[in-house]
Amino acid sequence: MSIGRRSAIILLALVAAFASGCGETQLDDVKTEDTLEQSLQRSSGLKVSAVECPSGVEVEKGATFECMVSLAGGDEEIATLKILNDDADVSLVDLQPAGGQSSR
């Protein structure tokens, strides 16, 4: 059973941001991927083989974005993350099977 189906929320207290050339602050996608992988394995026991998050996500309080989580058994999940503040703290708000399948 994935985290989203148990309604758990994980805070991924990241300070994973950097300033881009245009004066905008963006999340560090590599650090976000690493932190998400570690948090999922530690808090839920999921065996994660890879995480892919988009690059260029601007730090904007309340914005959400999705990352693809590949599990060791070959299944894939979509993690929805929400930016909590201007310090780039992020929380996992949902984790669902890729392809829109739900076991609810």
C-alpha positions in Angstrom: 0.0 0.0 0.0 1.5 3.3 -1.0 1.7 6.4 1.1 -1.0 8.3 -0.8 -3.5 5.6 -0.1 -2.7 5.8 3.7 -3.1 9.6 3.6 0.3 10.2 5.2 2.1 13.4 4.7 5.9 13.6 4.7 7.7 16.8 5.2 10.8 16.8 3.1 12.4 19.7 4.8 14.6 20.8 1.9 16.7 23.8 1.6 17.3 22.7 -2.0 17.0 25.9 -3.9 19.3 27.9 -6.1 19.0 31.2 -7.9 18.7 31.1 -11.6 20.0 33.8 -14.0 16.7 35.6 -14.1 16.6 36.3 -10.4 14.1 33.4 -9.8 14.8 30.8 -7.2 14.4 27.2 -8.4 14.4 23.8 -6.6 17.5 21.7 -6.9 16.0 18.7 -8.8 18.9 16.4 -7.9 18.7 17.2 -4.2 14.9 16.9 -4.3 15.1 13.5 -5.9 17.6 12.2 -3.3 15.6 13.6 -0.4 12.4 12.1 -1.7 14.0 8.7 -2.2 15.5 8.7 1.3 12.2 9.9 2.9 10.1 7.3 1.2 12.4 4.4 2.1 12.8 5.6 5.7 9.2 6.5 6.5 7.3 3.8 4.5 9.8 1.0 3.8 9.3 1.3 0.1 12.2 0.0 -1.9 12.9 2.9 -4.3 15.2 2.3 -7.3 15.0 5.8 -8.8 13.2 9.2 -8.6 12.9 11.7 -11.4 11.7 15.2 -10.7 11.4 18.0 -13.3 14.2 20.6 -13.5 13.5 24.3 -13.4 10.7 24.2 -10.7 10.4 27.7 -9.3 10.1 28.1 -5.6 6.6 29.5 -5.2 4.7 28.9 -2.0 1.7 26.6 -2.6 2.8 25.4 -6.0 2.8 21.6 -6.7 4.8 19.5 -9.0 5.1 15.7 -9.7 8.0 13.3 -9.6 8.1 9.8 -11.0 9.1 7.2 -8.4 10.4 3.8 -9.7 10.1 1.0 -7.2 12.5 -1.9 -7.0 9.8 -4.4 -8.2 9.3 -2.4 -11.4 6.2 -0.5 -10.4 6.1 3.2 -10.8 4.3 5.8 -8.7 3.7 9.5 -9.2 4.6 11.6 -6.2 2.9 15.0 -5.9 4.9 17.5 -3.9 3.9 20.9 -2.6 6.2 23.8 -1.9 5.4 25.0 1.6 7.4 28.3 1.8 10.1 30.5 0.2 12.8 28.4 1.9 11.9 25.6 -0.5 10.5 23.3 2.2 8.5 20.6 0.4 5.9 18.1 1.5 4.7 14.9 -0.1 0.9 15.3 -0.5 0.1 12.3 -2.6 1.7 9.1 -4.0 -0.4 7.1 -6.6 0.3 4.4 -9.1 1.4 5.7 -12.5 -1.3 5.4 -15.1 -4.1 6.5 -12.8 -4.8 3.1 -11.3 -6.0 3.4 -7.7 -6.7 0.6 -5.3 -9.1 2.7 -3.2 
